[in-house]
Amino acid sequence: MAQAGFTPISLYYSTTAAATPSAGNLVAGELALNTVDEKLYFKNSAGTVKLLASNATSAPVLSFQTSLGGLTPSTATTGVVTLAGTLNTTSGGTGLTTFTAGDVPYYAAGTLLSKLAIGTAGQILTSTGTAPQWSTLSSVAVTTFSAGTTGFTPSSATSGAVTLAGTLVVSNGGTGLNTLTAGYIPFGAGTSAFGSSANLFWDNTNSRLGIGTALPTVKLQVNQTTGTNGIRIYSSNAVTENALQFYHDDTKAVIETTYLASGAFKDIVLNSQGGNLGLGVTPSAWTTLKVMQFSGGASFAGFSNTAYINANCYFDGSWRYIATTNAGRYEAAANHKWFTSTSGTAGAVISETQTMALDSSGRLGIATTSPTSLLSVGTLGTSINPAIQIGSATNSSGSLYFGDGTASDTYRGYVEYSHVSDALLFGTSSLERIRIDSAGTFILKNDYQEQTYTANSSTAITLNIVTNGTDQVITLTGTATITMPTATAGKSFLLKLKTGAGAYTVTWSTVKWPSGTAPTLTSTASRMDIFSFFSDGTNWYGTTVGQNYTP
């Protein structure tokens, strides 16, 4: 309570904890209290409310001192306080007040650091024994330098400027080479040297390796120079010494596997894990069968104890054409089978025909799949080509030929059925010898004939018993000259001359008649004179059998 007789003076105040007077509630220089926080505020000339004083728990600094080495004040001080001095190393400072760019600080002694000013270009940092210093290289002596590496000099302690010379050898990690040719690959040439040669060449531009050549044209090219120098892929263990070799023996290219210890040759297995082999071609889409396919459509295949030889076909569950043309194949197992087909489109399913079969009993069927005898020949339908042909023949009308197979395509013997004359012919030396005609007449050519040869002739008649047989009938159509066949010992024939219109005459060549006089022909029309001729190999002898017959 206020003292009696006094008027109390009260400041603007607040009883709310942490409340701060707003600038709008005070005028410049006016004081305000927070009686709970025990804080005194005032408004400055800038219009800002400031804390002027506080209670003992948050009292203002009344005195200041520092215990950091080198800084003042070091005793309690009130009022405005200014730190001065230089912070020593004992308190985490440097003891230095200034630095120039490039200065190097270092510990000198006591509690102080010192600094070394930056040196000049090219100098190196050395020591005096108590402090660092900058030194030039020319003034620094090399007292214990030795290359210590075979191929380099100097090899003893040297001072001053040092120049290494020589070539570092293999034993010290070098190559022993002081020059290299582009692309040459270094190789060990001894205990302390490398070598290089055009025989081992790397073409980095095309990523090609050449062995025996400096001009490889493929990714790996090995040039063989003489004999069997080629490629050997070698494997060895305690039991075997095997090699796979590729080389040329000056006459041919060779691929072989060898057991080197004995020189014995081993098998070569391709695709032992499966897959097909293409020679000059990518194999077609084969399934089931394992195959070796060649360019041009030929292939060898096998499956389940059956071998296949195929032309222009492959199997993917069905037999299909490789290219657009004919196809054929052969199967060999207990039975042998041959198949043919007409031309088809590449990739299409083949409609094939089995044309021949050989069964396990040795029976061969041609144009039949079920032979019932050692040789069974099926029908040829309406074809007039031979059913059976052995050797070569020029006559397309017939059945059985026995040929000599010569390049001239001349058959020596044949049994032929003539589709044209419906006759059965037997021949040798390409000539017909025996004939059975459609009427059943048996004709033995050149020696004996049961059939008569007939012809009409006028001015020139040449008799031929080889072609026309030994019983010939000639009807005259005019006056004629008759030329005899070549005289052959033992040959004979019968000639029947019909007079035709009559009054014709003939002149005989090379015929000897009885008493040297040729007979006079019957002059009556439509009559017939019969003459017989025999030969001794030099001459033909004629005799008149009878004249003026009415045929």
C-alpha positions in Angstrom: 0.0 0.0 0.0 1.2 3.5 -0.7 2.7 5.5 2.2 0.3 8.0 3.7 0.7 11.4 2.4 2.4 10.2 -0.9 1.0 9.7 -4.3 2.3 6.4 -5.8 3.8 6.3 -9.3 2.9 3.2 -11.3 4.4 2.1 -14.7 2.5 0.5 -17.5 2.7 -3.2 -16.6 1.4 -6.7 -17.2 0.7 -9.6 -14.9 0.6 -12.1 -17.7 3.7 -14.4 -17.9 5.8 -14.0 -21.0 3.6 -11.0 -22.2 5.6 -8.3 -24.0 4.3 -4.8 -24.4 3.4 -3.9 -28.0 5.0 -0.9 -29.7 1.5 0.6 -30.1 0.9 0.8 -26.3 4.1 2.7 -25.6 5.6 6.1 -26.6 9.3 6.5 -27.2 11.2 6.4 -23.9 8.3 4.9 -22.0 8.9 2.0 -19.6 6.8 -1.1 -19.1 7.0 -3.9 -16.6 6.0 -7.6 -16.5 5.5 -8.2 -12.9 5.4 -12.0 -13.3 8.6 -12.3 -15.4 10.3 -9.4 -13.5 11.4 -7.8 -16.8 11.7 -4.1 -17.7 11.1 -3.0 -21.3 11.3 0.4 -23.1 10.5 1.7 -26.5 13.5 3.2 -28.4 13.5 6.1 -30.8 13.1 3.6 -33.7 9.8 2.5 -32.3 11.1 -0.9 -31.2 10.3 -2.4 -27.8 13.6 -3.6 -26.1 14.3 -5.6 -22.9 16.1 -3.2 -20.6 16.6 -5.4 -17.4 15.6 -8.7 -15.9 15.5 -10.4 -12.5 18.5 -12.3 -10.9 17.8 -15.6 -12.7 18.5 -14.0 -16.1 20.7 -11.1 -15.0 22.8 -9.1 -17.5 26.5 -9.7 -17.7 28.1 -7.6 -15.1 31.7 -8.6 -15.7 33.8 -10.5 -18.5 37.2 -12.2 -18.7 38.8 -14.8 -21.0 41.2 -17.6 -20.1 42.2 -18.3 -23.7 46.0 -18.0 -24.1 47.0 -14.8 -25.9 43.6 -13.0 -25.6 42.6 -10.1 -23.2 41.0 -9.1 -21.0 42.2 -11.9 -18.8 40.6 -10.4 -15.6 36.9 -9.6 -14.8 35.8 -6.5 -16.7 32.5 -4.5 -16.7 31.0 -2.3 -19.2 32.0 -2.5 -22.9 34.4 -5.4 -23.3 36.9 -5.7 -26.2 38.8 -9.0 -26.9 42.4 -8.3 -28.0 45.6 -10.3 -28.7 46.4 -13.4 -30.7 45.0 -16.9 -29.9 47.9 -19.2 -29.1 48.2 -22.8 -30.2 47.4 -24.0 -26.6 43.9 -22.7 -27.1 43.6 -23.9 -30.7 44.9 -20.9 -32.5 48.0 -20.4 -34.7 49.7 -17.6 -32.8 49.9 -15.9 -36.3 48.1 -12.7 -37.1 48.7 -12.6 -40.9 49.1 -15.0 -43.8 50.2 -14.6 -47.5 48.8 -16.8 -50.2 50.9 -20.0 -50.4 52.5 -19.6 -46.9 53.2 -23.0 -45.2 52.6 -23.0 -41.4 54.7 -25.2 -39.2 55.5 -25.7 -35.5 58.5 -23.8 -34.3 58.7 -24.1 -30.5 56.8 -23.4 -27.3 53.2 -22.4 -28.0 53.7 -20.8 -31.3 53.4 -21.8 -35.0 55.7 -20.2 -37.5 55.2 -19.9 -41.3 57.3 -20.4 -44.4 56.6 -18.1 -47.3 55.8 -19.6 -50.7 58.9 -20.5 -52.8 59.5 -19.9 -56.5 58.3 -22.1 -59.4 60.1 -25.4 -59.7 61.4 -25.5 -56.1 60.8 -28.5 -53.8 60.2 -28.6 -50.0 63.2 -29.8 -48.0 64.4 -29.5 -44.4 67.2 -27.7 -42.6 67.0 -30.2 -39.8 64.9 -27.8 -37.6 62.6 -26.1 -40.1 61.2 -26.6 -43.6 62.8 -24.7 -46.5 62.4 -24.4 -50.3 65.2 -25.7 -52.5 65.9 -25.9 -56.2 66.5 -29.4 -57.8 69.9 -28.5 -59.1 71.2 -27.9 -55.6 69.9 -31.1 -54.2 72.4 -33.9 -54.4 71.3 -37.5 -55.3 73.5 -39.4 -52.9 72.1 -43.0 -53.2 70.5 -43.4 -56.7 70.8 -46.7 -58.5 68.5 -48.0 -61.3 68.9 -51.6 -60.0 67.0 -52.8 -63.0 68.7 -54.9 -65.7 68.8 -53.0 -68.9 68.8 -49.5 -67.4 71.8 -47.2 -66.5 73.2 -45.8 -64.2 73.7 -48.9 -62.2 75.7 -47.2 -59.3 74.9 -44.3 -56.9 74.8 -41.0 -58.9 74.3 -37.4 -57.8 73.0 -34.4 -59.7 70.8 -34.7 -62.7 70.1 -38.4 -63.5 69.1 -39.7 -67.0 67.9 -43.3 -67.3 68.9 -45.1 -70.5 68.9 -48.6 -72.0 66.1 -51.1 -72.6 64.2 -52.7 -69.8 64.5 -56.5 -70.1 61.8 -59.2 -69.4 63.2 -60.3 -66.1 62.5 -56.8 -64.7 59.0 -56.4 -66.2 60.1 -55.0 -69.6 59.9 -56.3 -73.1 63.6 -56.0 -74.2 62.3 -54.4 -77.4 63.2 -50.8 -78.3 61.0 -50.8 -81.5 57.7 -52.3 -82.5 56.0 -52.6 -85.9 52.3 -51.7 -86.0 50.1 -54.8 -85.5 53.0 -57.2 -84.4 52.3 -59.1 -81.2 55.4 -59.5 -78.9 56.2 -63.0 -77.8 58.8 -64.6 -75.5 62.0 -65.1 -77.4 64.2 -66.2 -74.5 64.8 -65.8 -70.7 65.4 -62.0 -70.9 63.8 -60.8 -74.2 60.7 -60.6 -76.3 60.5 -61.0 -80.1 58.0 -59.8 -82.7 57.3 -61.1 -86.2 54.8 -60.8 -89.1 53.9 -64.4 -88.4 51.9 -63.2 -85.4 49.9 -60.2 -86.4 46.9 -58.3 -85.0 44.8 -56.2 -87.4 43.1 -53.8 -84.9 41.1 -51.9 -87.5 39.2 -55.1 -88.6 39.7 -57.1 -85.3 41.5 -59.9 -87.1 44.3 -62.2 -85.9 46.9 -63.6 -88.4 49.2 -66.5 -87.6 51.7 -67.0 -90.4 50.5 -63.9 -92.2 50.4 -60.1 -91.7 47.4 -59.8 -94.0 44.5 -61.7 -92.3 41.3 -61.5 -94.2 39.0 -63.2 -91.6 38.7 -63.1 -87.9 41.3 -65.8 -87.5 43.6 -66.8 -90.4 46.3 -69.4 -90.1 48.6 -69.7 -93.1 50.3 -73.1 -93.5 53.7 -72.9 -95.2 54.9 -76.5 -95.7 53.9 -80.1 -95.0 51.5 -80.7 -92.2 51.9 -77.3 -90.4 48.4 -76.3 -89.6 46.2 -76.0 -86.5 46.4 -78.5 -83.6 43.9 -78.4 -80.7 45.6 -80.5 -78.0 44.4 -82.2 -74.8 46.5 -84.2 -72.4 46.1 -85.9 -69.1 47.7 -88.8 -67.3 45.9 -91.3 -69.6 45.5 -89.8 -73.0 47.2 -87.4 -75.3 44.7 -86.5 -78.0 44.9 -83.8 -80.7 42.4 -82.4 -83.3 44.4 -81.3 -86.3 43.6 -79.1 -89.4 46.2 -78.9 -92.1 47.1 -79.2 -95.7 49.5 -81.9 -96.9 50.3 -80.2 -100.2 47.6 -82.2 -102.1 44.5 -81.9 -99.9 43.0 -80.4 -96.8 42.9 -82.8 -93.8 40.9 -82.9 -90.6 42.0 -85.7 -88.2 42.1 -86.7 -84.6 45.2 -88.5 -83.3 46.3 -90.3 -80.2 49.7 -88.8 -80.2 51.3 -91.4 -77.9 50.7 -94.2 -80.4 50.0 -92.3 -83.6 46.6 -94.0 -83.8 43.7 -92.1 -85.4 40.5 -91.4 -83.4 36.9 -90.9 -84.4 35.6 -87.4 -85.2 32.1 -86.8 -83.7 30.0 -83.9 -84.9 27.1 -82.6 -82.9 27.3 -85.3 -80.3 24.6 -83.5 -78.3 22.2 -83.4 -81.3 21.5 -81.0 -84.1 22.0 -81.4 -87.9 25.0 -80.7 -90.1 24.9 -78.5 -93.2 27.7 -78.6 -95.8 27.5 -75.4 -97.8 23.9 -74.8 -96.7 21.8 -74.1 -93.6 19.9 -77.4 -92.9 16.1 -77.3 -93.5 13.6 -77.6 -90.6 14.2 -81.3 -90.0 12.5 -83.1 -87.1 12.9 -86.6 -85.7 15.6 -87.5 -88.2 19.3 -86.6 -87.7 20.7 -85.4 -91.0 23.7 -84.2 -92.9 22.4 -81.9 -95.7 24.4 -80.7 -98.7 24.0 -77.6 -100.9 21.8 -78.6 -103.9 19.2 -80.5 -101.7 21.0 -83.8 -101.2 21.1 -85.3 -97.7 21.9 -88.3 -95.6 19.6 -89.0 -92.6 19.0 -91.7 -90.0 16.5 -92.7 -87.3 15.5 -95.8 -85.5 17.9 -98.1 -87.4 16.8 -96.7 -90.8 19.1 -94.9 -93.2 17.8 -92.3 -95.7 19.3 -90.9 -98.9 17.2 -88.0 -100.0 17.1 -85.6 -103.0 15.3 -82.2 -102.7 13.3 -83.2 -99.7 13.2 -82.8 -95.9 11.1 -84.2 -93.1 9.3 -82.1 -90.4 6.5 -84.6 -89.7 5.8 -84.8 -93.4 8.1 -85.1 -96.4 8.4 -81.6 -98.1 10.1 -80.1 -101.1 13.3 -78.1 -100.5 13.2 -76.4 -103.9 10.6 -76.2 -106.6 11.5 -79.3 -108.7 11.3 -83.1 -108.5 12.2 -85.1 -105.4 13.2 -88.6 -104.6 14.5 -90.7 -101.7 15.8 -94.1 -100.6 15.2 -95.9 -97.3 17.5 -98.7 -96.1 16.5 -101.0 -93.2 15.5 -104.7 -93.2 13.7 -103.8 -96.4 14.9 -101.3 -99.0 12.5 -98.8 -100.6 12.8 -96.2 -103.4 10.4 -93.3 -103.8 9.9 -90.7 -106.6 7.6 -87.7 -107.1 6.7 -85.2 -109.7 7.8 -81.6 -109.5 6.3 -79.6 -106.6 6.6 -76.2 -104.9 9.2 -75.5 -102.3 7.8 -76.2 -98.8 4.8 -78.2 -100.1 4.0 -81.7 -98.8 5.3 -84.3 -101.3 2.9 -86.7 -103.0 5.3 -89.6 -103.6 5.2 -93.0 -105.2 7.2 -96.0 -104.2 8.7 -97.3 -107.4 10.9 -100.1 -106.2 11.3 -102.4 -103.2 13.9 -105.0 -102.1 12.6 -107.1 -99.2 14.6 -109.0 -96.5 14.3 -112.2 -98.5 16.1 -110.7 -101.5 13.0 -110.3 -103.6 13.2 -107.2 -105.9 10.1 -105.4 -107.0 10.0 -102.9 -109.8 6.9 -100.8 -110.1 5.5 -102.9 -107.2 5.9 -102.6 -103.4 5.3 -106.3 -102.7 7.5 -108.6 -104.9 6.4 -112.2 -104.9 9.4 -113.6 -106.8 13.1 -112.9 -107.0 12.3 -110.3 -109.7 8.8 -108.8 -109.9 7.9 -106.2 -112.5 4.7 -104.2 -112.1 2.5 -103.0 -115.0 3.4 -99.9 -117.0 -0.2 -99.2 -117.8 -0.7 -97.9 -121.4 3.0 -97.0 -121.9 4.8 -98.6 -124.9 8.2 -98.2 -123.3 10.0 -101.5 -122.4 8.9 -103.2 -119.3 12.4 -104.5 -118.7 15.5 -103.0 -120.3 19.0 -104.2 -119.7 21.7 -102.0 -121.1 21.0 -99.4 -123.7 18.6 -99.4 -126.7 17.7 -97.0 -129.5 14.3 -98.7 -130.2 11.6 -97.4 -127.8 9.2 -100.2 -128.9 10.0 -103.4 -127.1 10.4 -105.3 -123.9 13.8 -106.8 -123.1 17.2 -105.5 -124.2 20.7 -106.9 -123.6 23.1 -104.0 -124.2 26.8 -103.5 -124.1 26.3 -100.1 -122.5 28.7 -98.3 -124.9 28.8 -94.6 -125.4 27.3 -95.0 -128.9 24.1 -96.4 -127.3 24.3 -99.5 -129.5 22.6 -102.6 -128.1 24.1 -106.0 -128.9 21.2 -108.3 -128.4 17.5 -108.0 -127.7 14.2 -109.7 -127.3 11.7 -107.1 -128.5 8.0 -106.9 -128.8 7.1 -104.5 -131.6 4.1 -102.5 -130.7 3.8 -101.3 -134.3 3.9 -104.7 -136.2 2.7 -106.9 -133.3 5.7 -109.1 -133.8 8.2 -110.7 -131.4 11.8 -110.0 -132.6 15.1 -111.6 -131.6 18.3 -109.9 -132.6 22.1 -109.8 -132.2 24.7 -107.2 -133.2 21.8 -104.7 -133.6 20.3 -106.8 -136.4 17.1 -108.8 -136.4 17.8 -112.6 -136.6 14.4 -114.2 -135.8 10.9 -113.0 -136.0 7.5 -114.4 -135.0 4.9 -112.2 -136.6 1.3 -111.5 -135.6 0.1 -114.4 -137.7 2.4 -116.8 -135.9 4.8 -117.2 -138.8 8.3 -118.2 -137.7 11.0 -116.4 -139.6 14.7 -117.2 -139.4 16.6 -114.3 -141.1 19.8 -114.8 -143.2 19.5 -118.6 -143.4 16.0 -119.9 -143.6 12.6 -118.3 -143.9 9.1 -119.7 -143.8 7.7 -116.3 -145.0 8.0 -114.9 -148.5 9.4 -111.5 -149.2 7.4 -109.8 -151.9 8.1 -106.6 -153.9 7.4 -104.9 -157.3 10.3 -103.7 -159.3 11.2 -102.4 -162.7 14.6 -101.1 -163.9 16.9 -102.1 -161.0 16.5 -105.0 -158.6 19.0 -105.5 -155.8 18.5 -108.8 -153.9 19.2 -108.7 -150.2 18.9 -112.0 -148.3 20.2 -110.5 -145.0 17.3 -108.1 -144.8 14.6 -109.8 -146.9 15.3 -113.5 -146.2 15.7 -116.5 -148.5 12.3 -116.7 -150.1 11.6 -113.7 -152.3 8.9 -112.8 -154.7 9.5 -110.0 -157.3 6.8 -108.8 -159.7 8.3 -107.2 -162.8 6.9 -103.9 -163.9 9.4 -103.4 -166.7 12.7 -104.6 -168.1 15.1 -104.8 -165.3 18.7 -105.5 -164.1 19.0 -107.9 -161.2 22.0 -107.4 -158.8 22.8 -110.4 -156.7 23.6 -110.3 -152.9 27.2 -110.6 -151.7 28.4 -114.1 -152.4 28.7 -116.0 -149.1 29.8 -119.7 -148.9 26.9 -122.0 -148.1 24.1 -119.4 -148.7 21.2 -120.1 -150.9 17.8 -118.6 -151.7 14.8 -119.0 -153.9 13.6 -116.3 -156.3 10.1 -116.2 -157.8 9.8 -113.8 -160.7 6.3 -112.9 -161.7 5.9 -111.7 -165.3 3.5 -108.9 -164.5 2.2 -107.5 -167.8 4.4 -110.0 -169.7 7.1 -109.6 -172.4 9.7 -108.2 -169.9 13.3 -109.3 -169.8 16.0 -109.2 -167.1 19.8 -109.0 -167.1 21.5 -111.0 -164.4 24.7 -109.8 -162.8 27.4 -112.2 -161.5 25.3 -115.4 -161.9 26.7 -118.6 -163.5 24.0 -120.6 -165.3 24.2 -124.1 -166.7 26.1 -124.1 -170.1 26.7 -120.4 -169.5 23.2 -119.5 -170.8 20.7 -117.6 -168.8 17.1 -118.8 -169.0 14.5 -116.9 -171.1 11.6 -115.5 -169.0 8.1 -116.5 -169.7 6.6 -113.7 -171.9 2.9 -114.5 -171.0 1.4 -112.0 -168.6 0.6 -113.0 -165.0 2.8 -116.1 -164.9 5.7 -117.0 -162.6 9.2 -118.5 -163.2 11.1 -120.0 -160.2 14.9 -119.9 -159.8 17.2 -121.2 -157.2 20.7 -119.8 -156.3 23.6 -121.3 -154.4 27.0 -119.6 -153.4 30.5 -121.0 -152.9 31.7 -117.7 -151.4 32.9 -116.4 -154.8 30.1 -117.0 -157.2 26.3 -117.4 -157.3 25.1 -120.5 -159.3 21.6 -120.3 -160.7 19.3 -123.1 -161.8 15.7 -123.0 -163.2 13.3 -124.8 -160.9 10.3 -124.3 -163.2 8.7 -121.8 -165.5 5.3 -120.6 -166.8 3.5 -121.3 -163.5 0.1 -119.8 -162.9 0.3 -118.5 -159.4 
